[in-house]
């Protein structure tokens, strides 16, 4: 197996070491932490450039806020048993 030597800061080393399990090598730790199924940021921002996305999201939020406000008003009406 080919190997590479990496230079990292003390802070990076300590962070990696904190994630390392007793029965793991640093290679095992890096592979575990960077596995394809662990990429939580994959796809992040893909809709940022989509025309109309922000507008549609804003409308949805507005609709939801309106619906909650109407429910709150109905609940707070005096003498309304509904």
N, CA, C and O atoms as a GROMACS GRO file, in nm:
protein
  328
    1UNK      N    1   0.084  -0.117   0.000
    1UNK     CA    2   0.000   0.000   0.000
    1UNK      C    3   0.089   0.124   0.000
    1UNK      O    4   0.181   0.136   0.082
    2UNK      N    5   0.062   0.215  -0.092
    2UNK     CA    6   0.138   0.340  -0.098
    2UNK      C    7   0.096   0.430   0.017
    2UNK      O    8  -0.018   0.425   0.063
    3UNK      N    9   0.188   0.512   0.062
    3UNK     CA   10   0.157   0.606   0.171
    3UNK      C   11   0.200   0.746   0.132
    3UNK      O   12   0.283   0.764   0.043
    4UNK      N   13   0.144   0.844   0.199
    4UNK     CA   14   0.178   0.986   0.183
    4UNK      C   15   0.203   1.042   0.321
    4UNK      O   16   0.144   0.998   0.419
    5UNK      N   17   0.290   1.139   0.328
    5UNK     CA   18   0.316   1.208   0.453
    5UNK      C   19   0.246   1.343   0.447
    5UNK      O   20   0.260   1.418   0.351
    6UNK      N   21   0.169   1.373   0.552
    6UNK     CA   22   0.095   1.499   0.560
    6UNK      C   23   0.152   1.585   0.671
    6UNK      O   24   0.194   1.533   0.775
    7UNK      N   25   0.152   1.714   0.650
    7UNK     CA   26   0.189   1.807   0.755
    7UNK      C   27   0.063   1.880   0.797
    7UNK      O   28  -0.006   1.940   0.715
    8UNK      N   29   0.033   1.873   0.925
    8UNK     CA   30  -0.086   1.940   0.978
    8UNK      C   31  -0.045   2.022   1.100
    8UNK      O   32   0.059   1.996   1.161
    9UNK      N   33  -0.126   2.120   1.134
    9UNK     CA   34  -0.098   2.200   1.253
    9UNK      C   35  -0.125   2.117   1.377
    9UNK      O   36  -0.190   2.013   1.371
   10UNK      N   37  -0.075   2.164   1.489
   10UNK     CA   38  -0.101   2.096   1.617
   10UNK      C   39  -0.251   2.090   1.644
   10UNK      O   40  -0.302   1.990   1.693
   11UNK      N   41  -0.321   2.199   1.612
   11UNK     CA   42  -0.465   2.203   1.634
   11UNK      C   43  -0.535   2.097   1.550
   11UNK      O   44  -0.622   2.026   1.601
   12UNK      N   45  -0.499   2.085   1.424
   12UNK     CA   46  -0.561   1.985   1.336
   12UNK      C   47  -0.531   1.845   1.387
   12UNK      O   48  -0.619   1.759   1.388
   13UNK      N   49  -0.408   1.822   1.430
   13UNK     CA   50  -0.370   1.691   1.484
   13UNK      C   51  -0.453   1.657   1.607
   13UNK      O   52  -0.502   1.545   1.620
   14UNK      N   53  -0.468   1.753   1.698
   14UNK     CA   54  -0.543   1.728   1.821
   14UNK      C   55  -0.690   1.701   1.791
   14UNK      O   56  -0.752   1.616   1.855
   15UNK      N   57  -0.745   1.772   1.694
   15UNK     CA   58  -0.885   1.748   1.657
   15UNK      C   59  -0.902   1.607   1.599
   15UNK      O   60  -0.996   1.536   1.634
   16UNK      N   61  -0.810   1.569   1.512
   16UNK     CA   62  -0.816   1.436   1.453
   16UNK      C   63  -0.798   1.329   1.561
   16UNK      O   64  -0.869   1.229   1.564
   17UNK      N   65  -0.703   1.352   1.648
   17UNK     CA   66  -0.676   1.258   1.757
   17UNK      C   67  -0.798   1.241   1.848
   17UNK      O   68  -0.822   1.132   1.899
   18UNK      N   69  -0.875   1.349   1.867
   18UNK     CA   70  -0.995   1.343   1.950
   18UNK      C   71  -1.102   1.253   1.888
   18UNK      O   72  -1.185   1.196   1.959
   19UNK      N   73  -1.100   1.240   1.756
   19UNK     CA   74  -1.197   1.155   1.687
   19UNK      C   75  -1.149   1.011   1.672
   19UNK      O   76  -1.227   0.922   1.639
   20UNK      N   77  -1.022   0.989   1.695
   20UNK     CA   78  -0.962   0.857   1.675
   20UNK      C   79  -1.008   0.761   1.784
   20UNK      O   80  -1.004   0.794   1.903
   21UNK      N   81  -1.050   0.645   1.743
   21UNK     CA   82  -1.090   0.540   1.837
   21UNK      C   83  -0.967   0.459   1.876
   21UNK      O   84  -0.868   0.456   1.803
   22UNK      N   85  -0.974   0.393   1.991
   22UNK     CA   86  -0.859   0.317   2.041
   22UNK      C   87  -0.809   0.212   1.942
   22UNK      O   88  -0.689   0.192   1.929
   23UNK      N   89  -0.901   0.148   1.874
   23UNK     CA   90  -0.863   0.038   1.784
   23UNK      C   91  -0.837   0.084   1.640
   23UNK      O   92  -0.826   0.001   1.550
   24UNK      N   93  -0.828   0.216   1.618
   24UNK     CA   94  -0.809   0.270   1.485
   24UNK      C   95  -0.670   0.330   1.465
   24UNK      O   96  -0.607   0.379   1.559
   25UNK      N   97  -0.626   0.323   1.342
   25UNK     CA   98  -0.508   0.400   1.302
   25UNK      C   99  -0.559   0.538   1.260
   25UNK      O  100  -0.679   0.557   1.244
   26UNK      N  101  -0.468   0.633   1.241
   26UNK     CA  102  -0.511   0.763   1.191
   26UNK      C  103  -0.571   0.749   1.051
   26UNK      O  104  -0.665   0.821   1.016
   27UNK      N  105  -0.517   0.658   0.971
   27UNK     CA  106  -0.573   0.634   0.838
   27UNK      C  107  -0.718   0.588   0.849
   27UNK      O  108  -0.805   0.637   0.778
   28UNK      N  109  -0.743   0.493   0.940
   28UNK     CA  110  -0.880   0.444   0.960
   28UNK      C  111  -0.973   0.558   1.002
   28UNK      O  112  -1.086   0.568   0.955
   29UNK      N  113  -0.924   0.643   1.091
   29UNK     CA  114  -1.003   0.756   1.139
   29UNK      C  115  -1.037   0.851   1.025
   29UNK      O  116  -1.152   0.893   1.011
   30UNK      N  117  -0.939   0.886   0.945
   30UNK     CA  118  -0.962   0.976   0.832
   30UNK      C  119  -1.061   0.916   0.734
   30UNK      O  120  -1.152   0.985   0.686
   31UNK      N  121  -1.045   0.788   0.704
   31UNK     CA  122  -1.138   0.723   0.610
   31UNK      C  123  -1.279   0.718   0.667
   31UNK      O  124  -1.376   0.739   0.594
   32UNK      N  125  -1.291   0.692   0.797
   32UNK     CA  126  -1.424   0.687   0.860
   32UNK      C  127  -1.489   0.825   0.856
   32UNK      O  128  -1.607   0.836   0.824
   33UNK      N  129  -1.414   0.929   0.889
   33UNK     CA  130  -1.470   1.063   0.896
   33UNK      C  131  -1.498   1.124   0.760
   33UNK      O  132  -1.580   1.216   0.749
   34UNK      N  133  -1.432   1.077   0.657
   34UNK     CA  134  -1.448   1.138   0.525
   34UNK      C  135  -1.520   1.048   0.426
   34UNK      O  136  -1.522   1.076   0.307
   35UNK      N  137  -1.578   0.940   0.475
   35UNK     CA  138  -1.650   0.849   0.387
   35UNK      C  139  -1.762   0.918   0.313
   35UNK      O  140  -1.816   1.017   0.363
   36UNK      N  141  -1.798   0.869   0.196
   36UNK     CA  142  -1.901   0.931   0.112
   36UNK      C  143  -2.033   0.944   0.184
   36UNK      O  144  -2.105   1.042   0.163
   37UNK      N  145  -2.067   0.848   0.269
   37UNK     CA  146  -2.195   0.856   0.340
   37UNK      C  147  -2.192   0.956   0.454
   37UNK      O  148  -2.296   0.982   0.515
   38UNK      N  149  -2.077   1.014   0.483
   38UNK     CA  150  -2.064   1.110   0.593
   38UNK      C  151  -2.062   1.254   0.544
   38UNK      O  152  -2.045   1.345   0.626
   39UNK      N  153  -2.079   1.278   0.416
   39UNK     CA  154  -2.068   1.412   0.361
   39UNK      C  155  -2.199   1.488   0.386
   39UNK      O  156  -2.287   1.492   0.300
   40UNK      N  157  -2.209   1.548   0.504
   40UNK     CA  158  -2.332   1.616   0.541
   40UNK      C  159  -2.352   1.745   0.462
   40UNK      O  160  -2.464   1.796   0.457
   41UNK      N  161  -2.249   1.799   0.403
   41UNK     CA  162  -2.261   1.922   0.326
   41UNK      C  163  -2.282   1.898   0.178
   41UNK      O  164  -2.294   1.993   0.100
   42UNK      N  165  -2.286   1.772   0.138
   42UNK     CA  166  -2.305   1.741  -0.003
   42UNK      C  167  -2.437   1.800  -0.050
   42UNK      O  168  -2.542   1.777   0.010
   43UNK      N  169  -2.432   1.876  -0.155
   43UNK     CA  170  -2.551   1.939  -0.208
   43UNK      C  171  -2.587   2.071  -0.142
   43UNK      O  172  -2.683   2.136  -0.183
   44UNK      N  173  -2.512   2.111  -0.041
   44UNK     CA  174  -2.541   2.237   0.028
   44UNK      C  175  -2.530   2.353  -0.071
   44UNK      O  176  -2.430   2.367  -0.141
   45UNK      N  177  -2.632   2.435  -0.075
   45UNK     CA  178  -2.631   2.552  -0.161
   45UNK      C  179  -2.672   2.527  -0.304
   45UNK      O  180  -2.665   2.619  -0.386
   46UNK      N  181  -2.715   2.407  -0.338
   46UNK     CA  182  -2.748   2.378  -0.477
   46UNK      C  183  -2.866   2.459  -0.526
   46UNK      O  184  -2.878   2.484  -0.647
   47UNK      N  185  -2.954   2.501  -0.438
   47UNK     CA  186  -3.069   2.580  -0.479
   47UNK      C  187  -3.044   2.730  -0.466
   47UNK      O  188  -3.132   2.810  -0.499
   48UNK      N  189  -2.927   2.769  -0.419
   48UNK     CA  190  -2.899   2.910  -0.398
   48UNK      C  191  -2.911   2.993  -0.525
   48UNK      O  192  -2.954   3.108  -0.520
   49UNK      N  193  -2.873   2.937  -0.638
   49UNK     CA  194  -2.877   3.009  -0.764
   49UNK      C  195  -3.004   2.983  -0.844
   49UNK      O  196  -3.019   3.035  -0.955
   50UNK      N  197  -3.092   2.904  -0.791
   50UNK     CA  198  -3.215   2.870  -0.862
   50UNK      C  199  -3.307   2.991  -0.862
   50UNK      O  200  -3.348   3.038  -0.756
   51UNK      N  201  -3.340   3.041  -0.980
   51UNK     CA  202  -3.427   3.158  -0.990
   51UNK      C  203  -3.562   3.129  -0.928
   51UNK      O  204  -3.624   3.026  -0.954
   52UNK      N  205  -3.607   3.220  -0.846
   52UNK     CA  206  -3.738   3.207  -0.786
   52UNK      C  207  -3.742   3.126  -0.657
   52UNK      O  208  -3.844   3.126  -0.588
   53UNK      N  209  -3.633   3.058  -0.623
   53UNK     CA  210  -3.635   2.975  -0.503
   53UNK      C  211  -3.658   3.060  -0.378
   53UNK      O  212  -3.743   3.027  -0.295
   54UNK      N  213  -3.581   3.168  -0.364
   54UNK     CA  214  -3.594   3.251  -0.244
   54UNK      C  215  -3.734   3.311  -0.235
   54UNK      O  216  -3.792   3.319  -0.127
   55UNK      N  217  -3.788   3.352  -0.350
   55UNK     CA  218  -3.922   3.409  -0.352
   55UNK      C  219  -4.026   3.305  -0.310
   55UNK      O  220  -4.115   3.334  -0.230
   56UNK      N  221  -4.015   3.184  -0.365
   56UNK     CA  222  -4.109   3.077  -0.331
   56UNK      C  223  -4.099   3.039  -0.184
   56UNK      O  224  -4.200   3.016  -0.118
   57UNK      N  225  -3.977   3.033  -0.133
   57UNK     CA  226  -3.958   3.000   0.008
   57UNK      C  227  -4.019   3.108   0.096
   57UNK      O  228  -4.080   3.079   0.198
   58UNK      N  229  -4.002   3.234   0.056
   58UNK     CA  230  -4.060   3.345   0.132
   58UNK      C  231  -4.211   3.339   0.133
   58UNK      O  232  -4.274   3.364   0.236
   59UNK      N  233  -4.271   3.307   0.017
   59UNK     CA  234  -4.417   3.294   0.011
   59UNK      C  235  -4.466   3.182   0.102
   59UNK      O  236  -4.565   3.198   0.173
   60UNK      N  237  -4.396   3.069   0.098
   60UNK     CA  238  -4.435   2.956   0.183
   60UNK      C  239  -4.429   2.994   0.330
   60UNK      O  240  -4.518   2.960   0.408
   61UNK      N  241  -4.324   3.064   0.366
   61UNK     CA  242  -4.310   3.105   0.506
   61UNK      C  243  -4.422   3.201   0.543
   61UNK      O  244  -4.480   3.192   0.650
   62UNK      N  245  -4.450   3.295   0.452
   62UNK     CA  246  -4.559   3.390   0.478
   62UNK      C  247  -4.692   3.320   0.494
   62UNK      O  248  -4.770   3.354   0.584
   63UNK      N  249  -4.720   3.224   0.407
   63UNK     CA  250  -4.844   3.147   0.416
   63UNK      C  251  -4.855   3.074   0.549
   63UNK      O  252  -4.961   3.072   0.612
   64UNK      N  253  -4.745   3.016   0.592
   64UNK     CA  254  -4.744   2.942   0.719
   64UNK      C  255  -4.766   3.037   0.836
   64UNK      O  256  -4.842   3.006   0.928
   65UNK      N  257  -4.700   3.152   0.833
   65UNK     CA  258  -4.718   3.250   0.940
   65UNK      C  259  -4.863   3.300   0.946
   65UNK      O  260  -4.918   3.317   1.054
   66UNK      N  261  -4.923   3.322   0.829
   66UNK     CA  262  -5.064   3.365   0.824
   66UNK      C  263  -5.155   3.258   0.884
   66UNK      O  264  -5.244   3.289   0.962
   67UNK      N  265  -5.132   3.134   0.849
   67UNK     CA  266  -5.214   3.024   0.901
   67UNK      C  267  -5.203   3.016   1.053
   67UNK      O  268  -5.304   2.996   1.121
   68UNK      N  269  -5.082   3.030   1.107
   68UNK     CA  270  -5.065   3.026   1.252
   68UNK      C  271  -5.134   3.145   1.319
   68UNK      O  272  -5.194   3.131   1.425
   69UNK      N  273  -5.126   3.262   1.256
   69UNK     CA  274  -5.190   3.380   1.312
   69UNK      C  275  -5.341   3.362   1.318
   69UNK      O  276  -5.403   3.399   1.417
   70UNK      N  277  -5.401   3.306   1.213
   70UNK     CA  278  -5.545   3.283   1.212
   70UNK      C  279  -5.586   3.185   1.321
   70UNK      O  280  -5.687   3.204   1.388
   71UNK      N  281  -5.508   3.079   1.339
   71UNK     CA  282  -5.539   2.983   1.445
   71UNK      C  283  -5.531   3.048   1.582
   71UNK      O  284  -5.615   3.024   1.669
   72UNK      N  285  -5.429   3.131   1.600
   72UNK     CA  286  -5.410   3.199   1.728
   72UNK      C  287  -5.529   3.293   1.755
   72UNK      O  288  -5.579   3.299   1.867
   73UNK      N  289  -5.573   3.364   1.652
   73UNK     CA  290  -5.687   3.455   1.667
   73UNK      C  291  -5.812   3.379   1.707
   73UNK      O  292  -5.887   3.422   1.794
   74UNK      N  293  -5.836   3.265   1.642
   74UNK     CA  294  -5.955   3.185   1.674
   74UNK      C  295  -5.951   3.136   1.818
   74UNK      O  296  -6.053   3.134   1.886
   75UNK      N  297  -5.833   3.095   1.862
   75UNK     CA  298  -5.819   3.045   1.999
   75UNK      C  299  -5.841   3.155   2.102
   75UNK      O  300  -5.892   3.129   2.211
   76UNK      N  301  -5.801   3.277   2.068
   76UNK     CA  302  -5.802   3.386   2.165
   76UNK      C  303  -5.933   3.464   2.167
   76UNK      O  304  -5.949   3.553   2.250
   77UNK      N  305  -6.027   3.434   2.077
   77UNK     CA  306  -6.155   3.506   2.075
   77UNK      C  307  -6.235   3.474   2.200
   77UNK      O  308  -6.257   3.357   2.232
   78UNK      N  309  -6.279   3.578   2.271
   78UNK     CA  310  -6.361   3.552   2.391
   78UNK      C  311  -6.496   3.494   2.354
   78UNK      O  312  -6.560   3.538   2.258
   79UNK      N  313  -6.540   3.395   2.430
   79UNK     CA  314  -6.670   3.336   2.410
   79UNK      C  315  -6.678   3.241   2.292
   79UNK      O  316  -6.786   3.191   2.260
   80UNK      N  317  -6.568   3.215   2.227
   80UNK     CA  318  -6.567   3.124   2.112
   80UNK      C  319  -6.526   2.987   2.162
   80UNK      O  320  -6.413   2.969   2.208
   81UNK      N  321  -6.617   2.891   2.154
   81UNK     CA  322  -6.589   2.756   2.204
   81UNK      C  323  -6.535   2.665   2.095
   81UNK      O  324  -6.514   2.546   2.122
   82UNK      N  325  -6.512   2.712   1.976
   82UNK     CA  326  -6.468   2.626   1.866
   82UNK      C  327  -6.328   2.579   1.879
   82UNK      O  328  -6.278   2.506   1.793
   0.00000   0.00000   0.00000
